[in-house]
Amino acid sequence: MKTYTYLAIVLLAFDAYALWVGIHPHVPESYRKYFIEHSITQEEFLQLYHDKAS
């Protein structure tokens, strides 16, 4: 029975971590604005992306 308890705790901890990462992704600002917030156009995203790559 202890094995199932430990397994449940590990799985819940993993799920909590996955939820935290999903809520607080570590992505560049241009990615966040274009893909997550949808607050810039494709042209603005490409300009920001190319500026960072250079």
Secondary structure, 3 states (H helix, E strand, C coil): CHHHHHHHHHHHHHHHHHHHHHHCCCCCHHHHHHHHCCCCCHHHHHHHHHHHHC
